[in-house]
Amino acid sequence: MVDKVYPMTLEGKEKLENELEELKTVKRKEIVERIKIARGFGDLSENSEYESAKDEQAFVEGRITTIETMIRFAQIIDNNGVDKDEVSIGKSITFIEMPDGEEETYTIVGSAEADPFSGKISNESPIAKSLIGKKLGEMATVSTPGGDMEVKIVKVS
């Protein structure tokens, strides 16, 4: 069985490693302490504090497993050999929506480090799929829920 590969930048991998360390060394201990305190409140079947701590523990353990898998199967993006004007993972792209000219800038990253609110979009997103492989000055058609959108690439860095 071939596991999924998680393309990411070196910065993204380091961020995941830091989060993993925080979860293992700090969060786990905090939750164990919360569980210990909640057990002291008596009957566990009606103890919302205990249930809440156990739920958080399950979430944290799940997140740890997810991060460990992403790190284990990380593929660090290497843009050596990629034309500097070509859109690829790890690069920032500025494009203009046609015909109204709204300019938008995104950095294309692997799905593991995507954060649309900070301008980092997944290489699996419709926008990134439409742009990857295109070059500075080229047009691309991006499929969106509201219909297709034509964009012109004005900057690749």
C-alpha positions as CSV (number, residue, x, y, z in Angstrom):
1,M,0.0,0.0,0.0
2,V,1.4,3.4,-1.0
3,D,0.6,6.1,1.5
4,K,-0.2,9.7,0.6
5,V,2.7,12.0,0.1
6,Y,2.4,15.4,1.7
7,P,4.2,18.1,-0.4
8,M,5.3,21.0,1.8
9,T,7.9,23.7,2.1
10,L,10.7,23.3,4.6
11,E,9.1,26.0,6.7
12,G,5.8,24.1,6.7
13,K,7.5,21.0,7.9
14,E,9.3,22.8,10.7
15,K,6.0,24.4,11.7
16,L,4.4,20.9,12.0
17,E,7.3,19.6,14.0
18,N,7.0,22.5,16.4
19,E,3.2,21.9,16.8
20,L,3.9,18.2,17.4
21,E,6.4,19.0,20.1
22,E,4.0,21.4,21.7
23,L,1.2,18.8,21.7
24,K,3.4,16.1,23.1
25,T,5.2,18.0,25.8
26,V,2.7,20.7,26.9
27,K,-0.8,19.9,25.8
28,R,-0.7,16.2,26.9
29,K,0.4,17.2,30.4
30,E,-2.2,19.9,30.7
31,I,-5.0,17.4,29.7
32,V,-3.8,14.7,32.1
33,E,-3.8,17.3,34.9
34,R,-7.4,18.4,33.9
35,I,-8.5,14.7,34.0
36,K,-6.9,14.2,37.4
37,I,-8.7,17.3,38.8
38,A,-12.0,16.3,37.2
39,R,-11.9,12.8,38.7
40,G,-11.8,14.4,42.1
41,F,-15.2,16.0,41.4
42,G,-16.9,12.6,42.0
43,D,-19.3,10.5,39.9
44,L,-17.7,10.3,36.4
45,S,-21.0,9.5,34.6
46,E,-22.3,13.0,35.3
47,N,-19.1,14.9,35.3
48,S,-19.0,17.3,32.4
49,E,-15.5,18.5,33.3
50,Y,-14.2,15.0,33.0
51,E,-16.0,14.4,29.7
52,S,-14.7,17.6,28.3
53,A,-11.1,16.8,29.2
54,K,-11.4,13.3,27.7
55,D,-12.8,14.7,24.5
56,E,-9.9,17.2,24.3
57,Q,-7.5,14.3,25.0
58,A,-9.0,12.3,22.1
59,F,-8.7,15.4,19.8
60,V,-5.1,16.0,20.7
61,E,-4.1,12.4,20.3
62,G,-5.7,12.3,16.9
63,R,-3.9,15.5,15.9
64,I,-0.6,14.0,17.0
65,T,-1.2,10.9,14.9
66,T,-2.1,13.1,11.9
67,I,1.0,15.3,12.2
68,E,3.3,12.3,12.7
69,T,1.9,10.8,9.4
70,M,2.3,14.1,7.5
71,I,5.9,14.5,8.7
72,R,6.7,10.8,8.0
73,F,5.4,11.2,4.4
74,A,6.5,14.8,3.8
75,Q,8.0,15.6,0.5
76,I,9.9,18.9,0.7
77,I,9.3,21.1,-2.3
78,D,12.5,21.8,-4.3
79,N,12.0,24.4,-7.0
80,N,15.5,24.0,-8.4
81,G,15.1,23.2,-12.1
82,V,11.8,25.0,-12.2
83,D,11.7,28.1,-14.4
84,K,11.6,31.2,-12.1
85,D,8.5,32.5,-14.1
86,E,6.7,29.2,-13.8
87,V,3.9,28.6,-11.2
88,S,4.7,25.7,-8.9
89,I,4.3,24.7,-5.2
90,G,6.2,26.9,-2.9
91,K,5.9,30.0,-5.0
92,S,3.8,33.2,-4.5
93,I,1.5,34.1,-7.4
94,T,-0.2,37.3,-8.2
95,F,-2.9,37.3,-10.7
96,I,-5.6,39.7,-12.0
97,E,-9.2,38.6,-12.4
98,M,-10.4,39.4,-15.9
99,P,-12.1,41.6,-17.0
100,D,-12.5,43.7,-13.8
101,G,-8.9,43.6,-12.8
102,E,-9.1,42.6,-9.1
103,E,-5.6,41.6,-8.1
104,E,-5.0,38.6,-5.7
105,T,-1.8,37.1,-4.3
106,Y,-1.5,33.5,-3.0
107,T,1.3,31.2,-2.0
108,I,0.8,27.7,-3.3
109,V,1.7,25.1,-0.6
110,G,1.0,21.5,0.1
111,S,-2.4,20.6,1.7
112,A,-0.7,20.0,5.1
113,E,0.2,23.7,5.4
114,A,-2.6,25.4,3.6
115,D,-4.1,28.4,5.4
116,P,-6.3,30.5,3.1
117,F,-6.7,33.3,5.7
118,S,-3.0,34.0,5.5
119,G,-2.8,33.6,1.7
120,K,-1.5,30.0,1.6
121,I,-3.6,27.8,-0.7
122,S,-3.4,24.1,-1.2
123,N,-1.9,22.7,-4.4
124,E,-5.1,20.6,-4.5
125,S,-7.4,23.7,-4.6
126,P,-9.1,24.7,-7.9
127,I,-7.1,27.9,-8.1
128,A,-3.7,26.2,-7.7
129,K,-4.6,23.3,-10.0
130,S,-5.4,25.9,-12.7
131,L,-2.2,27.9,-12.2
132,I,0.4,25.2,-11.6
133,G,2.6,24.9,-14.7
134,K,1.5,28.2,-16.2
135,K,4.0,31.0,-16.7
136,L,4.2,34.8,-16.0
137,G,1.9,36.6,-18.4
138,E,-0.2,33.6,-19.3
139,M,-4.0,33.3,-18.9
140,A,-5.7,30.5,-16.9
141,T,-9.3,29.4,-16.4
142,V,-10.2,28.8,-12.8
143,S,-13.3,26.7,-12.1
144,T,-15.3,28.1,-9.1
145,P,-18.7,27.2,-7.6
146,G,-19.9,30.5,-9.2
147,G,-18.6,29.6,-12.6
148,D,-15.4,29.8,-14.5
149,M,-13.1,32.8,-13.9
150,E,-10.3,34.0,-16.3
151,V,-7.1,35.2,-14.7
152,K,-3.8,36.6,-15.9
153,I,-0.6,35.8,-14.0
154,V,1.2,39.1,-13.4
155,K,3.9,38.0,-10.8
156,V,5.6,34.8,-9.8
157,S,8.1,34.8,-6.9
